[in-house]
Amino acid sequence: MRKLTYLLITGLLLVVLAACGGNENSSNDKKQEDTKTEEKAGEQKQPEVDEVDADKVMATVNGTEITGEDFNPVYTQNQMQYVQMGQEVPKEQLEQMKTQIVESLVGQELILQDAKDKGYEATEEQVDEELKGVKESFESEDQFEAALKENDMKVEELREQLANNVLYTTYVEKEIKVDEVTEEELKESYDKAKEQGSSEEMPAYEDVKPQIKEGLEKEKQGKKMQELVEKLKKDADVEMNV
């Protein structure tokens, strides 16, 4: 069972899905609350979320299969923006979404394999720290255990997946170097946002400078990561079934 690994680390790689996700994280709570209210009031019936068969092989990477079980959690997550607004995802958008997600999961698998080939390892201490963080997201040990049971997972399996998460993030930090964001780039990005902004007053440059810098760093990292994935693909045996 590998689905949790993909959920944990897919955010680093799914740059191509930014347009699908939008500002989902910042508005999810409100959308979920609104959706629940609408459902209770019977104002609208929520569209069903599309999934593929859990056993379907979506892709193979050097003999390693990426199945529907790996694919569906990410696929579902990207559909939720529409569902929470009571909308069905257009069929063409679904097909595009499927392809983008599979390509991203393939890239993720390529990076994991390259990390192992280069000798990257996750220490017990690192995995312990990751596990501690997971447990802290639950109110109690009982809730944590219930979540494991619901996902048909043992702690040992979770530790193995968390080790892959550490392996992946360590590899990305060490292998993907990006140029430092310059003051010129920061100001250019700010001015562009200001030009495209609404009638509302734009915050002062110094107030939003840290957020702009973080966004540009992630953008640069995403481009470098895509370049690396394309390079790894050339020497890999990859088959996609979408």
Secondary structure, DSSP 8 states (H G I E B T S, - for coil): --HHHHHHHHHHHGGGGHHHHTTHHHHHHHHHHHHHHHHHHTS----------TT-EEEEETTEEEEHHHHHHHHHHHHHHHHTTT----HHHHHHHHHHHHHHHHHHHHHHHHHHHTT----HHHHHHHHHHHHHTSSSHHHHHHHHHHTT--HHHHHHHHHHHHHHHHHHHHH-------HHHHHHHHHHHHHH--SS----HHHHHHHHHHHHHHHHHHHHHHHHHHHHHHTS-EEE--
